[in-house]
Amino acid sequence: MPSVFGGSVKSRLIASIVVGAAVVLGTSGCNLIAPQATTIQYSASDGVNVPESGPLHVRNALIVADAEGTDGNMVAAIVNDTLEQQTLRIEVGEGSSAVRATVNVPASTTLSLGDLANDVEPLLLEGIDAVPGSTIPVYFQSGDSEGALIQVPVLDGALDYLSDLAPAGPTPTVAPTPLVTPSPDETPSATETPSS
C-alpha cells in the first residue's frame, strides 16, 4: 500500500540531513582556518616575558622610571631552574653610552627584582633616558646563549603598586619660613575697625 505522504518524507529527511551538516561544518569550519586564541602565548601583565635569553628565564620585565625618564628601576622575576648559579647580563642602549648590569641568581631559585616585601630591591639603571609610556630596547643574556633583544615597557610610579618602585630622586629642600615675632620694644600697631 503506497504511503500517504508519498516521496515527500524522503525529501524532507534528506533536506534535514543536508541542513544539519551545513550547520555543523559552518560552525566548526572556523577552527580549520583561524588559530585558537588560547594557544597564542603573550605577556598578561604590565611587563614582558623574555624569550630564549639562555638558561635563565626572565618574566614580567618592566622599568619604572622617574618623571624625567633619566633613571629607571628594572622589575622582573628571574627563574633559574638549573642546578648551578647563573648570571644574567642586561644591556640598555648601544656602544660606549650603554648601561650594563649583571644579576646573579642562585641555583633552583626565582629572584624577584623589586619584591620589597622580601627586601629585594629593583635593579637601578642610571642614565637610560627612557620616557614613561614608551618602550626601550633591552638585551638579556645568560649562559652560552646569544641572548635576546626585546622592547621593555617603561612606566612611572603613578599607580599605587608601582609608587614604591620608582627611583628615589633627590629630596627637595624647602627653605624654612622665618617666624616673625615682635621684639620686646616694639608694640603691635592697632588696626582700625570699620565704623558701622
WOMO-V626410 format. One record per residue. N is the residue number from 1. PHI is phi in degrees with one decimal (NA if undefined). BURIAL is I if it has 16 or more other ideal C-beta (glycine too) atoms within 10 Angstrom, else O. D_CENTER is the distance of its C-alpha to the mean C-alpha in Angstrom with 2 decimals. Layout:
BEGIN
n->(N,N)
phi->(PHI,PHI)
burial->(BURIAL,BURIAL)
d_center->(D_CENTER,D_CENTER)
END
This chain:
BEGIN
n->(1,2,3,4,5,6,7,8,9,10,11,12,13,14,15,16,17,18,19,20,21,22,23,24,25,26,27,28,29,30,31,32,33,34,35,36,37,38,39,40,41,42,43,44,45,46,47,48,49,50,51,52,53,54,55,56,57,58,59,60,61,62,63,64,65,66,67,68,69,70,71,72,73,74,75,76,77,78,79,80,81,82,83,84,85,86,87,88,89,90,91,92,93,94,95,96,97,98,99,100,101,102,103,104,105,106,107,108,109,110,111,112,113,114,115,116,117,118,119,120,121,122,123,124,125,126,127,128,129,130,131,132,133,134,135,136,137,138,139,140,141,142,143,144,145,146,147,148,149,150,151,152,153,154,155,156,157,158,159,160,161,162,163,164,165,166,167,168,169,170,171,172,173,174,175,176,177,178,179,180,181,182,183,184,185,186,187,188,189,190,191,192,193,194,195,196)
phi->(NA,-68.3,-70.5,-66.6,-84.4,66.0,-82.5,-70.3,-65.9,-65.7,-67.6,-66.4,-63.7,-65.8,-62.3,-64.2,-65.9,-63.8,-64.0,-61.8,-65.6,-64.4,-65.4,-62.3,-66.6,-66.0,-82.8,-99.2,-65.2,-62.6,-68.8,-77.9,-115.2,-108.9,-70.3,-76.0,-64.3,-74.3,-95.8,-87.0,-81.8,-155.2,-90.6,-94.1,-160.3,-69.1,-91.3,-123.9,-90.4,-98.1,-84.4,48.9,-101.8,122.3,-66.7,-86.9,-109.5,-102.1,-124.0,53.7,-80.3,-152.9,-119.8,-103.6,-100.6,-75.0,-60.8,-81.4,79.0,-72.9,-118.0,-149.3,-102.9,-83.8,-118.7,-168.0,-104.6,-114.0,-101.7,-114.1,-100.1,-93.9,-96.6,-131.0,-64.7,-126.0,-115.3,-98.6,-102.3,-123.0,-137.1,-116.7,91.2,-134.2,66.8,-70.1,-89.6,-66.4,-98.6,-117.1,-151.2,-129.8,-132.3,-92.9,-120.5,-61.4,-61.3,50.1,-137.5,-111.1,-100.9,-103.4,-65.2,91.8,-83.3,-64.9,-63.5,-109.5,59.7,-107.4,-74.5,-70.6,-90.0,-77.5,-116.5,-93.3,71.1,-90.4,50.7,-122.8,-76.9,-55.4,100.9,-106.3,-121.9,-137.0,-72.9,-128.4,-100.7,-117.5,-149.6,-147.5,62.8,-96.9,-76.3,-73.9,88.8,-144.1,-103.5,-140.8,-79.9,-104.1,-69.4,-113.2,-116.9,-115.0,-90.5,-68.3,-78.4,-55.4,-75.6,-107.9,-61.5,-80.0,-97.1,-71.3,-60.4,-78.4,-84.2,-64.0,-70.5,-65.7,-94.8,-111.7,-70.1,-65.5,-82.9,-65.9,-89.4,-91.7,-123.7,-68.7,-72.4,-59.8,-87.9,-96.7,-111.1,-61.6,-78.5,-79.2,-100.4,-76.2,-99.5,-65.1,-79.6,-101.3)
burial->(O,O,O,O,O,O,O,O,O,O,O,O,O,O,O,O,O,O,O,O,O,O,O,O,O,O,O,O,O,O,O,O,O,O,O,O,O,O,O,O,O,O,O,O,O,O,I,I,I,I,O,O,I,I,I,I,I,I,I,I,I,I,I,I,I,I,O,O,I,O,I,I,I,I,I,I,I,I,I,I,O,I,O,O,O,I,O,I,I,I,I,I,I,O,O,O,O,O,I,O,O,O,I,O,I,O,O,O,O,O,I,I,I,I,O,O,O,O,O,O,O,I,I,O,I,O,O,I,O,I,O,I,O,O,O,I,O,I,I,I,I,I,O,O,O,O,I,O,O,I,O,I,I,I,I,I,I,O,O,O,O,I,O,O,I,I,I,O,O,O,O,O,O,O,O,O,O,O,O,O,O,O,O,O,O,O,O,O,O,O,O,O,O,O,O,O)
d_center->(78.23,75.71,72.53,72.56,69.15,70.19,67.53,64.97,63.53,62.55,61.02,58.97,57.76,56.79,55.04,53.04,51.97,50.95,48.90,47.22,46.37,44.98,42.71,41.44,40.82,39.27,36.71,35.83,36.11,32.56,31.33,33.48,31.89,28.35,25.61,24.40,20.88,20.40,20.97,18.18,15.27,11.75,8.20,8.57,5.39,2.46,1.97,5.67,8.92,11.61,14.94,18.28,17.69,20.69,21.67,18.47,15.47,12.00,9.36,5.63,5.95,4.71,7.78,9.22,12.42,15.76,17.28,19.07,16.25,18.70,16.94,13.43,12.27,10.18,8.49,8.71,11.22,14.07,16.65,20.24,22.46,25.38,28.41,28.04,25.89,23.56,22.18,18.87,19.45,16.80,17.96,16.66,19.32,22.72,26.21,27.53,24.86,22.02,20.16,20.49,19.54,20.26,19.17,21.79,20.93,24.01,25.31,24.12,21.32,17.62,16.50,13.52,12.87,12.53,14.38,16.74,18.72,19.95,20.42,17.85,16.76,13.66,14.85,16.28,16.40,19.26,20.31,17.39,17.98,14.54,14.69,11.96,11.06,11.60,10.38,12.28,13.89,13.59,16.18,15.90,19.27,21.11,24.62,26.75,24.18,23.65,19.91,17.23,16.03,12.66,10.88,7.76,6.13,7.98,7.97,11.08,12.48,13.87,12.27,14.29,11.89,10.46,14.02,15.25,12.59,13.61,16.36,19.74,21.87,25.63,27.18,29.10,32.81,34.80,38.52,40.55,42.74,46.33,48.22,51.50,54.40,57.95,60.27,63.23,65.73,63.75,64.24,61.67,62.97,63.78,62.03,64.13,63.75,64.32,67.64,67.63)
END
